[in-house]
Amino acid sequence: MINGSAINSAPINAYSAGGGTPQPGASKLSVPITLDVSTLPTGSLSTPISLAVLPVSLPAEGWDVRVLVGGVDLSGRVEGELEIEAEEGAARIASVVLSLAAGDSLASFGGQSLVIDVQPMIGGAWVRRFTGKVSLPQFDLEAGRVTLHGTDNRHELLAQSSRSALAAMLGGYWSDHVGSEAANSLQYAEGRLETVAGSFDLDAYGNPRLTNWAGSGQAATVTDDDIKDGSLEVRPVALSDVTNLVTNDQVGLGAVSTTSICGLIHDSANDTGKSATDNLTANTRPLIGGTVEPGATVTLAIGGQSVVTTASGTGYFAVQPPYALAPGIHTPHITVTSSWTWEAWGTSFTVATADEANEGAVSSATSEKVASTDCTLEYRYPRLHLAETIYQWSMGISYPELVLGRNGHAFILPERSLFESAASQSGWIVDKTTYTSPKQGSSVVGYIDRNGNVINGAPGPAADVVEVLIFKNEYTGAVELDPRCESATLWLHRRIAQPVTERWRVTVSAPDSVAALGTRKTQGATAAVDATSSFNADAWEKDLKVEPVIKTSTDYTSLPTVSRADIDAALVCLAAKARRQILASHRASRVTFTTVASATLDLPQRLQVDSADLHAIGKVARFVERYTIDSGRAETDIELAISALVGVGTAQDEPLQSPVITGAANLSQSATVPVPSAWEGRGNLIAGTSWTTGATGDTTSQYPRSVALTTNAIHPYMTDPIDRPMSYEISVAIPVDPFELR
């Protein structure tokens, strides 16, 4: 600036003076400079001049471009600037300006194939830089030009390929439960790519390729001589954009499904409302109990408090909160640990004042909104249990005692139908029955001797017989069909389909980045799978022939619609998405610069910047080539992805594989129960399982003629819905690219 005016300036290759054009290849170059001074101060004038020579221009005759549209060579019509851009995970695009010619139309350009080749040296080989099609012709009629915007076939290739072809081409992971079973090919492809530490694009010839973020090959070196002055920049990733831990652990308030597994103890000291079962209490530290597996460790959480106890040998537990509960609704939550761990919400109850509880001034509790923690994957499936009880009955008396009966009237053996009726009323499934038929016809079964002794068996010749005892069976049909029996065995089963929800928390972390930067947490993707919807639990529980047939507690995770393998695939897919997210955030730093265009530059390459200010090695993440026809300038803007500028890691990668799952405890029951007999006059009435009868024809009999079968109780922890807390944890190693400021 002299006297407030700027010295004129222009690029040398574009400067023209006196009709002459400077020649870049000449050994000498004259640069015209005009200096206008309106007022000259006293004394001498010294004017420093700085001349910058940029090493980014190629001589106009040193390179050439070839443009084919619809297979027709239109290179002679190329004007202005031709640009090609390639970026990780995106379509390669290009723009080229052509002069309009007579006969041109929309059909001449729109949708036509577009191929661009570069010849780095006149007379040398042509190098392909773009293959695609014209996506948009943009006309400038006043200037007589059309700008063709082209894109490669990446989108169409992904959208039109089959799932099997995409899986082979892209790798990575997929789950219909993380993505969608109804996803189209493009959605399926993008879903797989979200699990890959790499990028998918097409090369200059339109060939598909998956490029690992680590890059490939020996890193070519770029020095200050290659870099355009003032273009070298470093853009480190902001700490706020770094992720080194992906999980799902947000806590929120919501309604929960309660069960009868545990709750307020229903007695006058704890359930103090109008009734002992209305779940209203004035006791601020009431007993809360239930039944779980015998000897299990039970952690009760309620009202922000927790207490640990151990279940008894029968599985019963009862415990008080450590401190007084606030007035209002409370829902107990238990975590039960034995050979496995499960959780459940108990029955809600209300803490009220004594007057409110006694008068029922508040409603009994039904539910409350409780704090619950998110999970990554919910998997609900049926856990199948089998309870078996074998009932065994036999006469328990001899045939002579049967004939003697009571008050001169014989006892009559029970009908098989009495056992079967009792079994059908139990609510359990009768699997099998066996009976022993009584003696057939009439036979001597014993006698009474002179001393009043009842002797079993027919009397011999020397027996001192007072009375012969004869058993008479008036049934005359097939022996095996005799309606009465002298012994019976019944196998009763109960099938139980219990809803179980695995609540998986997937946690993926970069330990060394966490150590260096602190926790930079992000909530991950989630999924939910309900396999119970495809299982007819009611039909299975009612019919022993319905598959699957089980003998022990079984997690039914092999349903046709959802299998354990499907859930494993979903977990691995979720972990892979999180791993990619962490790796991507650590390679978001960029080194950018402009250099002379290179016909061999491509995205898979690694470049080394070795300048006076910086030494760094990174993979090419993006480049933009520009060929200016008028000036002969050919240059490329390059972005290098640099990994681990922050949070450098040395931890080892853990493989993504199916988690190991501890099997659930076998809660199926099997018991053999003898059925006692209550023959009137020979034993007292029996409550519960028994055969009871008086003597036939005895008008004084007080005993009913009946069979009772009492089944074992099935505790709610085998029937009500429970949750299983599960975890899947993966460590990620962060690659370290060299980076040093000088």
Secondary structure by P-SEA (a helix, b strand, c coil): cccccccccccccccccccbbbbccccbbbbbbbbbbccccccbbbbbbbbbbbcccccccccbbbbbccccccccccccbbbbbbbccccccbbbbbbbccccccccccccbbbbbbccccccbbbbcccccccbbbbcccccbbbbbbbcaaaaaaacccaaaaaaacbbbbbcccccccccaaaaaaaaaaaccbbbbbcccbbbbbbcccccccbbbbcccccccccbbbbcccccccccbbbbbbbbbbbbbbccccccccccccccccccccccccccccccccccccbbbbbbbcccbbbbbbbcccbbbbbbccccccccbbbbbbbbbccccbbbbcbbbbbbcaaaaaacccccccccbbbbbbbcbbbbbbbbbbbbbbbbbcccccaaaaaaccccbbbbcccaaaaaaaaaaccccccbbbbbbcccccccccccccccccccccccccccccbbbbbbbcccccccccccccbbbbbbbbbbbbbbbbbbbbbbbaaaaaaacccbbbbbbbcccccccccaaaaaaacccccccccccccccccccccaaaaaaaaaaaaaaaaaaaaaaaacccccccccccccccccbbbbbbcccccccccccbbbbbbbccccbbbbbbbbbbccccccccbbbbcccbbbbccccccbbbbbbbbbbbcccccccccccccccccccccccccccbbbbbbcccccccccbbbbbbbbbbbbbbbbcccccc
